[in-house]
Structures are given as C-alpha cells and as structure tokens.
Amino acid sequence: MRRTACGWEGDVNDPPFNAMIAAGNSNIFLNGKGCGHCFQACWLSHFRFIHCSQKPYCSGKPINVTVGDKCPGASDKVPYHFDISGYAFGLMAHQGEDHNLRLVGQVEIEFKRVPCHYGATKIAFKVSPKTNQSWFATAIEYTNGDGALSHVGIAHRGASDFSSMDNIWGAVWKKRHQRII
C-alpha cells in the first residue's frame, strides 16, 4: 500500500475520495496544512478553476479533487502545480478522449479552492497501529467544508477538558500522555 504525504495510505482510492485526489507543490501542500483542501477543476478559461486547455480533448466539465499528497521534485519551479490522479485527469476529457488527454501529460492550470463534500461522511479518524499506552496518533480524513485543520484536541471519554494534539506531518496528529498504571 502506497503511503501518501498526508498519511491516508490506500484510502484515497476508496469512498468518499474515490481517487478524486491530487498532489500539490509546496504552495498547495503547505507543509501538510494543505492536506484535505479541495479544488474544482474545469477547462473554461473564464473561470478560475484548474484549466485544461488541450483541445479537442477537454470537455469543460468541472471536477473536484482533494489534496492528498505532495508533488515531488521540480514542481516547485512554478508557483502552483497539481499532479491530478489519472482517474480524475481522465474525467476532464470528452467521452473516449481520456487516454489521449493522459498522453498529453502536463496542461496549463487555473484553480479555485472550494468546500469539500463527502456526502454522509463528515470526518473520519484512522488510529495509528503504533498507538500505545503513552502515545496516540490518528490520521484525520474526509473533513467536510473547509477541509483544513489548524488545531486538534483530544479528551478522555466523558471529560470536557480537551488537550491539544501536535501535527506530526500531513493529516496525522499525535499526543503523548502519561502512562496509566
């Protein structure tokens, strides 16, 4: 299973992401703070969306993608760069032209940040298998709305006082605690 820079692993292929994901360069990924941000993609240049300018392949139908990874290498040579999943990239094409559009590879982009919508799923927590009595970590997924998390807290069941967690990387947050004997 491939590990993403946001910590979501193979979950990006399953509902509610359904492979509608993208990696972003540093200005999109934001040292992991961009994990879970959603963008709308479309080829129409008068909109401020991800812009697919490859005629005759692009359909103009908008798509939404969620940032789930960091682009490698030279992507930071331009102000903004998305590496859209092959599945999502193909959905920007006219019917039957998805293969031809993928062969083009890189296209000029414009983009717009939009609220995330994952249907009935509002937020999910995937507890790290390395969690033990003195260390707890969780990857936070499917954050509806803004998609951004700037602060995360945790409390014992039934307690009302929350303790701040630290962002390790991407969408993974951790908390060290005293061992309970």
C-alpha positions, 0 to 999 in steps of 0.5 A, spaced: 500 500 500 502 506 497 503 511 503 501 518 501 504 525 504 498 526 508 498 519 511 491 516 508 495 510 505 490 506 500 484 510 502 484 515 497 482 510 492 476 508 496 469 512 498 468 518 499 475 520 495 474 515 490 481 517 487 478 524 486 485 526 489 491 530 487 498 532 489 500 539 490 507 543 490 509 546 496 504 552 495 498 547 495 501 542 500 503 547 505 507 543 509 501 538 510 496 544 512 494 543 505 492 536 506 484 535 505 483 542 501 479 541 495 479 544 488 474 544 482 477 543 476 474 545 469 477 547 462 473 554 461 478 559 461 473 564 464 473 561 470 478 560 475 478 553 476 484 548 474 484 549 466 485 544 461 486 547 455 488 541 450 483 541 445 479 537 442 480 533 448 477 537 454 470 537 455 469 543 460 466 539 465 468 541 472 471 536 477 473 536 484 479 533 487 482 533 494 489 534 496 492 528 498 499 528 497 505 532 495 508 533 488 515 531 488 521 534 485 521 540 480 514 542 481 516 547 485 519 551 479 512 554 478 508 557 483 502 552 483 502 545 480 497 539 481 499 532 479 491 530 478 490 522 479 489 519 472 482 517 474 480 524 475 485 527 469 481 522 465 474 525 467 476 532 464 476 529 457 470 528 452 467 521 452 473 516 449 478 522 449 481 520 456 487 516 454 489 521 449 488 527 454 493 522 459 498 522 453 498 529 453 501 529 460 502 536 463 496 542 461 496 549 463 492 550 470 487 555 473 484 553 480 479 555 485 479 552 492 472 550 494 468 546 500 469 539 500 463 534 500 463 527 502 456 526 502 454 522 509 461 522 511 463 528 515 470 526 518 473 520 519 479 518 524 484 512 522 488 510 529 495 509 528 497 501 529 503 504 533 498 507 538 500 505 545 499 506 552 503 513 552 502 515 545 496 516 540 496 518 533 490 518 528 490 520 521 484 525 520 480 524 513 474 526 509 473 533 513 467 536 510 467 544 508 473 547 509 477 541 509 483 544 513 485 543 520 489 548 524 488 545 531 486 538 534 484 536 541 483 530 544 479 528 551 478 522 555 471 519 554 466 523 558 471 529 560 470 536 557 477 538 558 480 537 551 488 537 550 491 539 544 494 534 539 501 536 535 501 535 527 506 530 526 506 531 518 500 531 513 493 529 516 496 525 522 496 528 529 499 525 535 499 526 543 503 523 548 500 522 555 502 519 561 502 512 562 496 509 566 498 504 571 
